Amino acid sequence: MEITIQGCVSGSHATAFLRLYQAAFSPLAELGAQRQQLHDDEFLACLEDPRVLKLVGWDDAARPVAMAVMAPDLALLPWFSPAFFRAHLPEHTERTRVYGIVAILVHPSAQGGPWYRALAEAVALKAWADAAVVVFDCCRYNVEVFPLPATLLQIGRGLFDQVELVELDTQHYFALDASGLRRSLEERIELGGGAVGLDRRWLGPADDTVIELTDEAVVDLRDATATAGEPAKDVDGATP
């Protein structure tokens, strides 16, 4: 068994890994608020893009049974903001590199064996050889139930004397539901302390009706103290 680094994966192998990717990530659609899975064409584009690294695991019969997909340039992954990582990892983005993990996949026939750990170790070794730091994202389920960060940290400690895992950001999602309106619904509802009028038609069922707002006074929200009909001010007090 061995692991090789491929520049491009296409044809039947790409189709097989796409199916494996779908099976592995589809359950997360109900477990994470944000989309956790690439669209099929996005995943296939990663496999075909020679700039994206594919670490492929081959069994003794020369069949591909596992794969790790990693981008050596975060600009190749649309859900990452390179500017954020430049700001939070300046030493790595200026002097070295930041690699983003897309997925680590193991075929069901090979699960329960050494492949997941071997691929994670291969990713870590490749990043170490290139003086790069590895970044990844996951939903709360993959932090608390399937502890992906803790698992990768443990694997890294088996390879290196020093391994540091830092949580860089958190995306929170909330649901706000209200009931028991405290004011009567007149034809026009005054909001913002009476400074803004809202047409009651806005509160009707959603439809395709277009309401023209050109005759209404506009409040520029850059200045919370501005009122309808007055010029808005920027935060420094200057009138734009």
BELHUPE-V134850 format. One record per backbone hydrogen bond with DSSP energy under -1.0 kcal/mol. CO is the residue of the C=O (numbers start at 1). NH is the residue of the N-H. Records with the same first field share a line. If there is no record, write none. Layout:
BEGIN
CO = NH, NH
END
This chain:
BEGIN
2 = 58
4 = 56
6 = 54
11 = 15
12 = 16
13 = 17
14 = 18
15 = 19
16 = 20
17 = 21
18 = 22
19 = 23
20 = 24
21 = 25
22 = 26
25 = 28
26 = 29
27 = 30
28 = 32
39 = 43
40 = 44
41 = 45
42 = 46
43 = 47
44 = 48
45 = 49
47 = 9
49 = 52
53 = 70
54 = 6
55 = 68
56 = 4
57 = 65, 66
58 = 2
59 = 62
63 = 59
65 = 107
66 = 57
67 = 105
68 = 55
69 = 102, 103
70 = 53
71 = 100
73 = 76
74 = 77
77 = 80
81 = 85
82 = 86
83 = 87
84 = 88
85 = 89
89 = 93
90 = 94
91 = 95
97 = 133
99 = 135
100 = 71
103 = 69
105 = 67
107 = 110
110 = 113
114 = 118
115 = 119
116 = 120
117 = 121
118 = 122
119 = 123
120 = 124
121 = 125
122 = 126
123 = 127
124 = 128
125 = 129
126 = 130
127 = 132
128 = 131
131 = 97
133 = 99
135 = 101
140 = 143, 144
141 = 145, 146
142 = 148
146 = 148
147 = 151
148 = 152
149 = 153
150 = 154
151 = 155
152 = 156
153 = 157
156 = 159, 160
184 = 186
187 = 200
189 = 198
191 = 196
196 = 191
198 = 189
199 = 202
200 = 203
201 = 204
213 = 216
220 = 223
223 = 226
227 = 230
234 = 237
238 = 234
END
